[in-house]
């Protein structure tokens, strides 16, 4: 009876739920740290995609502000490609990139930042309100909408496979006895055989072995028939190394919005143009629209960023035919006495906004 009463009077222990504050903070920090470094960031495939993003943003047309210079756009593109987000402080000297930051939020939206600003003699820490900071993020998760995720973070398995295959190939070419042979020679003394082994230049360690006819006879072979060097180089074709490496590279390219056919050695001009349109229309321009919206909100003036026209990511022949048809339609409408307002309304019906 007393035990039951003690249990009733005992205070209720409160525990954090799986979606509580602690879990959200841990998820945010995990995404923040893991999204910044990946095992495949230093591979040539990833750096090629990052260079395409960087070049596309550096050539973009910007209207409405002078702060988004070409250098700033290139840094933003590289940071977003590798980290999934870019944070820049709007200061008196322009946009200053931050190397690290902490953020406080309200309703999932940033309110204030504590930024680490890089300096030549050592970084400094700055506290700023959200209105003073441009924060571009892509691939934001609904659990942490204030944090972006990099393409490599979203394709971690493919990136890990690419890194593993390239690391295995590097170790193979570094340590495997590539080009080494087992050379059959007539028997002689052990000193003469050692001297003969050391006479060969370029041998890798002790992988180059000289075999005498006595060893071949002991193995059941006729020392006078079919004598030829035996190759010690490993046969990598049976491990499907080339197929695995190509598949991993194609997955990385697709994660960055680059058509894998662009990196094919048999690619022709039309495929290059289609890959360029795909990259600009479905990858770079949406990110540019996100940056333009963020800049419009923070800088106080309408900002437009266009990556399609500078990259010529359009069908020139199709545009010429469309222009010819539009001019012909306008001339026919003028001859028929149709008012310009009626013509504009008709053009809006076929999705011509201007």
C-alpha positions in Angstrom: 0.0 0.0 0.0 2.8 2.4 0.9 4.7 1.4 -2.2 1.7 2.2 -4.4 1.3 5.6 -2.7 5.0 6.4 -3.1 4.8 5.6 -6.9 1.8 7.9 -7.2 3.6 10.7 -5.4 6.8 10.3 -7.4 7.4 13.1 -9.9 6.9 12.2 -13.6 10.2 12.0 -15.4 10.2 14.1 -18.6 12.1 12.8 -21.6 12.9 14.4 -24.9 11.0 13.0 -27.9 12.5 12.0 -31.1 11.4 15.2 -32.8 12.4 17.5 -29.8 14.8 20.3 -29.7 17.9 18.2 -28.9 17.2 15.9 -31.9 16.7 18.8 -34.2 19.9 20.4 -33.1 21.8 17.2 -33.5 20.3 16.7 -37.0 21.2 20.2 -38.0 24.8 19.9 -36.9 25.1 16.5 -38.5 23.8 17.9 -41.8 26.0 21.0 -41.4 29.2 19.0 -40.9 28.5 16.1 -43.2 27.4 18.3 -46.0 30.7 20.2 -46.0 33.1 17.3 -46.6 32.7 14.2 -48.7 35.1 11.5 -49.7 34.7 12.2 -53.4 35.2 16.0 -53.4 38.7 15.8 -54.7 38.0 13.5 -57.6 38.3 14.9 -61.2 34.6 14.1 -61.9 33.4 16.2 -59.0 35.8 19.1 -59.7 34.7 19.1 -63.3 31.0 19.5 -62.3 32.0 22.2 -59.7 33.9 24.1 -62.5 30.8 24.0 -64.7 28.7 25.4 -61.9 31.3 28.1 -61.2 31.7 29.1 -64.8 28.0 29.2 -65.4 27.4 31.5 -62.5 30.4 33.7 -63.3 28.9 34.4 -66.8 25.4 35.1 -65.5 23.6 38.4 -66.2 22.6 40.2 -63.0 20.1 43.1 -62.9 19.1 45.2 -59.9 22.3 45.2 -57.9 26.1 45.7 -58.1 27.0 43.5 -55.1 26.7 40.3 -57.0 29.9 40.6 -59.0 31.2 37.8 -61.1 33.8 36.9 -58.5 31.1 36.7 -55.8 28.8 34.6 -58.1 31.7 32.2 -58.8 32.4 31.8 -55.0 28.7 31.3 -54.3 28.5 28.6 -57.0 31.5 26.7 -55.7 30.4 26.9 -52.1 26.9 25.7 -53.0 28.2 22.8 -55.1 30.5 21.5 -52.4 28.6 22.5 -49.2 25.0 22.9 -50.3 24.8 26.5 -49.0 26.6 29.8 -49.2 26.5 32.6 -46.5 27.7 36.1 -47.3 27.6 39.2 -45.2 26.5 42.4 -46.9 29.0 44.9 -45.7 30.3 48.3 -46.8 32.9 46.7 -49.0 30.4 44.3 -50.7 29.5 40.7 -50.0 31.9 39.0 -47.6 31.9 35.2 -47.6 31.7 33.4 -44.2 33.7 30.2 -43.6 31.6 29.1 -40.6 28.4 30.2 -39.0 25.8 29.6 -36.3 22.2 30.5 -36.8 19.1 31.1 -34.6 15.7 30.6 -36.1 12.1 31.4 -35.5 9.4 29.4 -37.4 12.2 27.6 -39.2 13.6 30.9 -40.7 16.9 32.4 -39.7 16.8 35.4 -37.3 20.5 36.1 -36.5 23.9 34.7 -37.4 27.3 34.4 -35.7 29.7 34.4 -38.6 33.4 33.6 -38.9 34.9 36.0 -41.5 38.2 34.9 -43.1 41.2 37.3 -42.8 44.8 37.0 -43.9 46.1 37.3 -40.3 43.3 35.2 -38.8 39.6 35.1 -38.9 37.2 37.3 -36.9 33.7 36.7 -35.5 30.7 38.9 -36.5 27.1 38.9 -35.2 24.6 40.0 -37.8 20.8 39.9 -38.2 19.3 37.8 -40.9 18.5 40.9 -43.0 22.2 41.6 -43.4 23.1 38.1 -44.5 22.6 36.4 -47.9 22.0 32.7 -47.2 21.6 30.5 -50.3 20.8 26.9 -49.7 19.8 24.0 -51.9 18.4 20.6 -51.1 17.0 21.9 -47.8 15.4 19.2 -45.7 12.0 19.8 -44.0 13.5 19.0 -40.6 16.3 21.6 -41.0 15.1 24.1 -43.6 17.8 26.6 -42.6 20.6 24.1 -43.8 21.3 23.1 -47.3 22.7 19.7 -48.5 25.3 19.3 -51.2 24.8 17.0 -54.2 27.5 14.7 -52.8 25.7 14.5 -49.5 22.5 13.4 -51.3 24.5 10.9 -53.3 26.9 9.7 -50.6 26.8 6.1 -51.7 27.8 6.9 -55.3 30.5 9.3 -54.0 31.9 6.7 -51.7 32.0 4.1 -54.5 33.8 6.5 -56.8 36.3 7.3 -54.0 36.8 3.6 -53.2 37.4 2.6 -56.8 39.8 5.4 -57.5 41.7 4.7 -54.2 41.9 1.0 -55.1 43.3 1.8 -58.5 45.8 4.2 -57.0 47.0 1.6 -54.5 47.1 -1.1 -57.3 49.3 1.1 -59.5 51.5 2.0 -56.6 52.0 -1.4 -55.0 51.2 -4.1 -57.6 54.0 -5.6 -59.6 52.9 -4.0 -62.9 55.3 -4.9 -65.7 57.2 -7.4 -63.6 58.1 -10.8 -65.1 59.3 -14.2 -64.1 62.1 -14.8 -66.6 63.4 -18.4 -67.2 67.2 -18.6 -67.4 69.8 -21.4 -67.2 70.8 -22.6 -63.8 73.8 -21.1 -62.0 75.0 -20.4 -58.5 73.0 -18.5 -56.0 75.4 -15.6 -56.1 75.2 -15.4 -59.9 71.4 -15.4 -59.7 71.3 -12.7 -57.1 73.7 -10.6 -59.2 71.5 -11.2 -62.2 68.4 -10.1 -60.3 70.1 -6.8 -59.2 71.2 -6.2 -62.8 67.7 -5.6 -63.9 66.8 -1.9 -63.6 63.4 -0.6 -62.7 62.2 -3.7 -60.8 59.7 -3.0 -58.1 60.9 -4.4 -54.9 61.6 -8.1 -55.2 58.7 -8.9 -57.5 61.0 -9.6 -60.4 62.1 -13.2 -60.1 64.5 -15.1 -62.3 63.7 -18.7 -62.6 66.2 -21.4 -63.4 65.6 -24.6 -65.4 66.0 -26.7 -62.3 63.0 -25.2 -60.7 61.0 -25.7 -63.9 62.1 -29.4 -64.0 61.0 -29.9 -60.4 57.6 -28.5 -61.3 57.1 -31.2 -63.9 57.8 -29.1 -66.9 60.3 -29.7 -69.7 62.9 -26.9 -69.4 63.6 -26.9 -73.1 60.0 -26.5 -74.4 57.7 -23.5 -74.2 60.0 -21.3 -72.2 58.6 -17.8 -72.0 58.4 -15.0 -69.4 55.4 -15.1 -67.0 53.6 -11.8 -66.5 53.0 -10.7 -62.9 50.8 -7.7 -63.7 47.3 -8.1 -62.2 44.3 -8.5 -64.6 41.9 -5.8 -63.5 39.4 -6.5 -66.3 38.0 -9.5 -64.3 37.2 -7.2 -61.4 34.9 -5.0 -63.6 36.9 -2.0 -62.5 36.2 0.0 -65.7 32.5 -0.6 -65.6 32.2 0.3 -61.9 34.3 3.4 -62.3 32.2 4.5 -65.3 28.9 3.9 -63.5 30.1 5.8 -60.4 31.2 8.8 -62.5 27.9 8.8 -64.4 26.1 8.9 -61.0 28.2 11.8 -59.8 27.5 13.7 -63.0 23.8 13.1 -62.8 23.8 14.3 -59.1 25.3 17.6 -60.2 22.8 18.0 -63.0 25.3 17.2 -65.8 24.4 14.8 -68.5 26.8 11.9 -68.4 27.0 12.0 -72.2 28.9 15.3 -71.9 32.0 13.5 -70.6 31.9 10.7 -73.2 34.8 10.8 -75.6 32.5 10.0 -78.5 30.3 13.0 -77.8 29.4 15.2 -80.8 28.3 18.8 -81.1 24.6 18.3 -80.8 25.0 16.3 -77.6 27.2 18.9 -76.1 24.6 21.6 -76.8 21.8 19.5 -75.3 23.9 18.8 -72.2 24.6 22.5 -71.9 20.9 23.3 -72.1 20.1 20.6 -69.5 22.7 22.0 -67.1 21.6 25.7 -67.5 17.8 25.1 -67.6 17.3 22.5 -64.9 20.2 23.1 -62.6 21.9 26.5 -62.8 18.8 28.7 -63.5 16.7 27.3 -60.6 19.6 28.0 -58.2 20.0 31.4 -59.7 16.3 32.1 -59.2 16.7 31.1 -55.5 19.7 33.5 -55.2 17.8 36.3 -56.9 14.8 35.8 -54.5 17.2 35.9 -51.5 19.0 39.0 -52.8 15.6 40.7 -53.5 14.5 40.0 -50.0 17.8 41.1 -48.3 18.9 44.0 -50.6 15.5 45.7 -51.0 15.4 45.9 -54.8 14.2 43.5 -57.4 17.1 41.3 -58.6 17.2 39.2 -61.7 19.8 36.6 -62.5 19.9 34.9 -65.9 22.3 32.0 -66.8 20.5 30.9 -70.0 21.3 33.8 -72.3 25.1 34.1 -71.5 25.6 30.4 -71.8 23.5 30.3 -75.0 21.5 27.5 -73.6 18.8 27.7 -76.2 18.1 26.3 -79.7 19.2 29.1 -82.0 17.4 27.6 -85.0 14.2 27.1 -83.0 14.3 30.7 -81.7 14.9 32.0 -85.2 11.9 30.1 -86.5 9.8 31.3 -83.5 10.8 34.9 -84.1 9.9 34.6 -87.8 6.5 33.2 -86.9 5.9 35.9 -84.4 6.8 38.7 -86.8 4.6 37.1 -89.5 1.7 36.8 -87.0 2.0 40.4 -85.9 2.1 41.6 -89.6 -1.0 39.6 -90.4 -2.7 40.9 -87.3 -1.9 44.5 -88.2 -3.3 43.9 -91.8 -6.4 42.4 -90.3 -6.9 45.3 -88.0 -6.6 43.4 -84.7 -5.8 45.6 -81.7 -2.5 45.1 -80.0 -4.3 44.3 -76.7 -6.2 41.5 -78.3 -3.1 40.2 -79.9 -1.3 40.2 -76.5 -4.3 38.4 -75.0 -4.1 35.7 -77.7 -0.3 35.3 -77.2 -0.8 34.9 -73.4 -3.2 32.0 -74.2 -0.1 30.1 -75.7 2.1 31.1 -72.7 3.8 34.1 -74.3 3.9 36.4 -71.3 5.6 39.3 -73.1 
